[in-house]
Structures are given as structure tokens and as C-alpha cells.
């Protein structure tokens, strides 16, 4: 397995989970009649998920953390 595999697995799983979690958590606090608050929530959750996913993906790319099954050649 190459380093991109470790980056991809970590980035996709962390980003998707964090984005969905922040959206769901934020929906309890906002007023649905205010479209600016909803736009701000989606933007903030997207940026947070991408930045955190990038950082953890790069770290995992170098440290290769995780017990992924080895591919047969």
C-alpha cells in the first residue's frame, strides 16, 4: 500500500463524519427562518471538516497508523 491510500482513507472518513456531525449538532442551535445562519453553519462545518481531514490525513500518511488488511499481490 502506498502513502496515498493511508491519506485517502483517513481524509474521507474523518471529513465526512465531522461534516455530518457538525451539521447535525448545529441544527439544534440555529433558527431555520434565518438563511444566513444556515449558510454560515454549512460553511463553517465544511471548512472545519476539510482542514481537520487534511491535517489528520497528512499525519497518517507519514506515520501509517491503522490496521488495514494487506492486499494480495
N, C-alpha and C positions, 0 to 999 in steps of 0.2 A: 504494500500500500504506500502510496506517495503522500507527501505532506498536504496536498490539496484535499485529499479525502478527509483527513482529520479536521481541516479548516471548515470544509463544506458541511460535515455532519454537525459540528458544534455551532456554526453560524446559523444554519437553518433552524435547528431545534430551539436554540436559545432565542433567536429573533422572533420566531412565530409564537412561542409560548409567552414571551414577555410582552409582545404587542397585544395579544389577546387578553392577557391578564390585566394590563394597564387599562385597556378599553373597558373591560367588564367592571373593574374596580372604580373607574372614573364615572361610569354611567350612573352610579348610585348618588354621586355628588352634584351633577350638573342639572340645570334647568333646561328641559327639552325645547322650550319656546325660544331660547337664545341660541341661534345658529352659530354665532361667533364662539361661544363656549364649546360647542361640539367640534368645530373646526380646530380650535386650539387643543382640545383633548386628543384628537386623532393625530395632529401634527406632533405633539409632544410625545405621544406613545410611539409613533413611527421613528422619530429621531432617537429616542432612548433605546428602542429595540435594535436599531441598526448599529449605533455606536457601541452598545454593550456586546452585541453579537460579533462585531469586528474585533474588539479587544480580546474577548474570550477565544474567538477563532484563531487569532494570531498566536495567542499564548499556547493554545492546544496544538497548533501546527508545529511549534518548536519543542514542546515537552511531550507530545504524543500521548496524552492521557486518555484512557478509556480501554475497555476490553472488547474490542470489535473482533468478530470472527475472522480468522485468516482466510483469504481466498485461495482456492486450489489453483495451481498453475496449469 
